[in-house]
Amino acid sequence: MAKSKKQRQATSEHVYVLTVYLANAQMKRKFSKTFSKNLVSRTMEIRGDQTLEDLHELIFEAFDR
C-alpha cells in the first residue's frame, strides 16, 4: 500500500472545536432554563497534541461531572 505524499500529524498548532451533546440528561437547576428540555450541549476546543484522556477529562469538567 502506497503512503500518501504528505502525512499530517496533529500538533499543538492544530485546534479542534467539538460540540458534545448529552441527550436525556439530568441537569442542575441553574442550567435547566438555559437549555432545551432533555438536551444539553457544550462546545469545547482541544489541541491536536492532547490525548483522548485529556478529551475525556475536558468533557467531564464541562458537564460538571
N, C-alpha and C positions, 0 to 999 in steps of 0.2 A: 504494500500500500504506500503510495507516494505521500510525502509530507507536504503541507502547504508551503508556499514560498516564504510566508511570514506568519509565524505563530504568535499570537498575542498572549501576553501574560498580564494578569491583573497586578497592578502596583498601587502604591498609596496615592498616585495621581488620579486613578480611576475612582469615582464616587458613584455608587449605585443608589437610586431612590426607589424605595419599596413602599407599597401600601398594603398593610396587613389587616385582614378583617376577622372578627370573631362573630360568628352567627349564633343566635340564641344565647347570648352571653348574659350572665347576671352582672349588674354593674352597680357601683356605688351611687347614691342619690345625687352627688354633685355632678355626675356625668349624665344622668338619665334625661335631663332636659335638653342637653346639647346634641344627643344622638337619636336617630330614629329607633323605634322600638325593636329590640332584639337584634340590632346590628351595630357593632362598634368597630371603628377603624382607626388606625394610626399610620401616618406617613413618616418614614424614617430614612436616614441616609447611613450608608456603611461604606467604608473604604474597601477597595479591591484587595488589599493585603490582609484584611481581617478574616478570621476563621468562622466556620459555621457555629462554633461555640460562642464566639462574640455576638453573632447574629441572634442566637438563642437568648443570651443574656439581655440584649437590647430589646427584643420583643417582650420578654417577661417584665422588664423595667417599664417599658412604655405602657403596658396594660396593668401596671401596679400589682403584679403577682408576687 
